[in-house]
Amino acid sequence: MSSKQSLTSLLEAHPIVDKSQSKLRWVILTLGCLMMVGSYYCFDIPAALKTQIDDYMGDEDDYELKFGLLYTLYAAPNVILPFFGGYLVDRFGVGMCLLLFSSLIAIGQVIFSVGLSIKSWPVIFIGRLVFGFGGESFTVANSALLANWFKGKELAFAFGINLSISKLGSVINNIVSPALASSVGIIFAMWFGAMLCGFGVLCVLITIPIDRSMDNLIKENAQYRKIAIADHESEKIAGENPLHAGNTNRSKSHTSDEEDTEYVPSFRDVLQLKHIFWILVVSCVVVYGCVLPFNNISSSLLLERDYFRLPPDSCQLLDPLQCQSDTNIPVNCPSASIYQPPIPSNFTSSDVDCTDSYWSDTCTVEYCNRLTDAETEASVVMSIPYIISAALSPPVGFLIDMFGYRAFIAMIAPAILIVVHMYLGLTKVNAIGPLVGQGLAYTGFVSVLWPAIPLVVEEEMTGVAFGIVTSMQNLACAVIPLIVADIYTKSGDAYIPNVEFLFVGFASVGVVVGIYMNIYDYHHGGVLNSPFVPENAKEKELKNPLLNDDEDVVVFAEERDRFDPNVPTTKDSNHPDDTRTTSRDFERTSSSDHLHQRHNRHSRNGSFSTYEEITRAGVFRTSGQHIQQ
């Protein structure tokens, strides 16, 4: 068998392995979705059970502040942690980080449940803080996992599916938690969330060996291919010129050492992230700033606005100082069920604890029954944005991959949010319509934001970039709930309309940022508004201006010329004195060391050895240096 046939057989026995081409990617997507359900469920438990927690903990005067702290304590550490979480993902691998962060989520929810069981706010706060230590970093690791397994056209679709299934956790929470609290008890409702977090840890434990085995297979096959090609080149050179054989072996050994060294991102690399990335960060902060904090209070806001309104002052009991009974009935009260029934005038609504049988079965039966019905209805309506997001994210992601318009959608989404919150704050229109609008805006925005990040950062910085965006998002989510609580208190314990004006302000800033994003993208190649480039565009010059402001992009055809020994030496028209070399000369040039290092930045398995490997991996960058013969 000839040397060429032997090389071909070896390469066929060890083909190029790509996670994005493996059928196991759908298993990973399923597990990645399911592991997030518990996190999303427990994150929104305080919002779904806001009034129930208030009653259970004793209707404290500063409850609104304490409730806001539940989200602030979750978000505050995540201003910093996801950045480190992204770094840890890039440094130590996705599997280890997924296990660490999912465990913190489960432990935090257990502590939270214990704190509620013993009615201790300090323990509740500690549990929420521990939960926060894992929550957002877990999202970063999960996003990095999907980015490793899905490329090109499937990337946004995978993110959409992941968001859909994950958001089902929020939808289930909004419906199931109030039902469990009323039928079984608020304590069981909390512990049910802890069980779902434990299920998430189980999904991680199943994911780790699958991901690790694929990484090992990729590394093993890549190493076999490199050795085979290097030996083949060595034999050809030795046959043509025996004097170069020893040098080639030394060069091969030196190159192999460098190829085994993977590029590790440093925090200094953050300074090299492009301008368009920071535009996305600002857009994320202001848009999420008027979506997530609204979701936190949406149950109480809907009760105030739509389903449990304060009655007119003339509405009272026949004997205002006695409990309601068959003889002591309400008078001068609206007949509509959306109004609160009157209670004895010597009590306030904060005194009524519907978890106590004295109030729910004796003194304020109608009040508690109507409150329960209102909470159930509000919990369903507040789930509308999440239901829409879960249903539409996959097809929206697919359409975005086909047609693009990411920057345009990032501008339109906050414009819709302005209309939504103006309607909620200034009109009495049914809340279902505005919340449908919020669901559409939220779905569009998240479908373009997260898949856009890999488009504007280097591959090895993906984890860090996800971490930065998540950190800035949590900065908004740490501060805004406290602002909302302050506005609520200063507005006479009312959300309408002043809190809604706050959200309108954030959405307005989002529109301005979106306009600037579109202008910038238009003048820098239109990458965000363009569809994904086909993966088989081997002969086209692919240039992403958002990644390469001042650097040359080496095109596929040039890389084929450098590595394919059948292509003769050519001249660079832009550099007349520069002579391109064949693959045999490439192995012996000192400049190859530089290019191998650059290849390492774009491949976890080292530099590319063949033209096929280059075309599969895509474009890689040089710093304007050219190989001298």
C-alpha positions, 0 to 999 in steps of 0.5 A: 500500500502506498504512503498516500493510500495509508494516509487516506485510510488513517484519516478515514478511520479517524474522521473530523468530529464536530459536536454540531454534526453529532446526533447527541446534540439533541440529547444535550439540548434536551438535558440542557433545557430540563436542567434549567426548569428548576432554576426558573421555577424557584427564581419566580416563587416569591413573585407567584406567592407574594401575598401568601408570603406576606400573610404567612410572615405576619403582614409586616409594615416593611414587607415591600422592602423585604420582598424587593431584597429577595430579588436584590440579594439574588441579583447583587452577587451576580453583578460580579459572579457571572463574569467569573463564572464565564471565565471558569467555564472557559478555564475549567470546562462546562461540565464542572461548572454546571455541577457546581452552579446547579448544586448551589441552586439546589442548596439555596432553595433548601435553605430558603424553604427552611427559613420560610418554615421557621419564619426567619427572614435572615435564613430566607435571605441567606438561602436566596443569596446562596441560590443567587451564587449559582443561578446566573452563572448556571445560565452562563454555563448552560449557554456555553454548553449549547454554543459548543454543540450548536453552530450556524443556522441551528444556534438561535434555534437551540437557544430558542428551544432552551428558552422555551422549555426553561420558561415553562418553569416560570409558567408552571410556578405561576400556576402550580405554586399558588394552587399548592399553597392554597390546597396543601400549604405554602411550605410544601410549595417551597419544597416542591421547588427544591425537588425540581432543583434536585432534578436539575442536578440529576440532568447535569450528572447525565450531561457531563459524561456525554460532553466529556466523552465527545471532547475526548473523541475530538481530541483523540481523532485530531491528534491521530490526524496531526501525527499521520499528516506530519509523518506523511509530510516527513516521508515526502520531504525525506524522499525528496531531500534526506538532509531535511528529514531531521529538521522536519522531525524537530519542527514537528515535535516543536509544533506538536508541543504548541498545539497541545497548549490550548489558549486560556483567556485572561481578564485583560482580554475583556478590554479587547471586546469590540464596541458592538458587544458593549452596545448589546450590553447596554441594550440588555440592561435597559430592556431587561430592566423593564421586563424582569422587575415588572415580572417580580411585582406583576401579581400584586400590580394586577391585583391592584389594577384589575382583579382585587381593586380597592372599593369606594369609600362608601363600601362598608359593612352594615355594622363596620366594627363587626365581622361579616356575617349573614346579618352583617352584610356589605352595603353600597359596594360594587357588585363586580368581583374585581373589587375587595369586599369590605372588612371591619373598619377597625382592621386594615387589609394587612391585618387579615391573614387568610392562611389563618382559619379565624379570618378565612373561615369566620371573620372575612370569609368572602374577602379571603375567598375573593382574594384567592380567586383573584390571586389565581386569575392574576397568576394565570394572566401574569404567565402570558409573557412566559407562555408566549416566549415558550411557544414562539422562541423556537420559530422566532429563532429559526426565522432570525437565522434565516432572515437576520434583522437582529439589531432591528428587532432589538430596537422594535422590542423596547418600542413595544414595551413603551406602549405596553407600560403606557397602557398598563399605567394610564388606562383601564384596558384589560391587562391581557392585551398589554401582557401579550405585547410584553410577551412578543417584545420579550420573545423577540429581544431574547431571541436576538440578544443571546445568539448575537453574542457569539457573532460579535466576540471571539470563540474563546471569549464566548463564556466570558462574554456571556458572563459580562452580559449576565452580570450587567443584567443582574446589576439592573435587577439588583438596583431596580427592585429597590427603586420600585419599592421606594416608588411604591411606598412614596406613592401611597403603597400603589404601583399605578401609575408611577412604577409603570412610568419607571418602566416606560423610561427604561424602554425609551432608553432601549429604543435610543440604544437600538437605533444607535445599534442599527446605525453602527451595524449598517456602517460596519458590515451589517452582521447583526442584521444579516442571516447566518453565512452558509457553512459551505461557503469555502471559496468566499471571502468572509469578513466580519467587521464587528470582529476584525476592526483593524485585522486582516481576514484570511480567506478559505481559498488562501488557506487551501493554497497554503496547506494543499501541496498540489497548489503551486506557490503564488504571490500576494498581489498586495505584497509583491515581495511576499511569496506564499509557500506550499504545505511542505515549506510551511512546516519549516518556516518560523512564522508557522509557530505564530499561525499555529498559536493563532489556530489554537485560539479557534480550536480546542484541539490545536491548529488545523492540519488540513484544508478540510479542517480549516474549511470546517472550522471557518475563518481564522485571523492573523495580525497582518503577518505574512510567511516569508520564504 
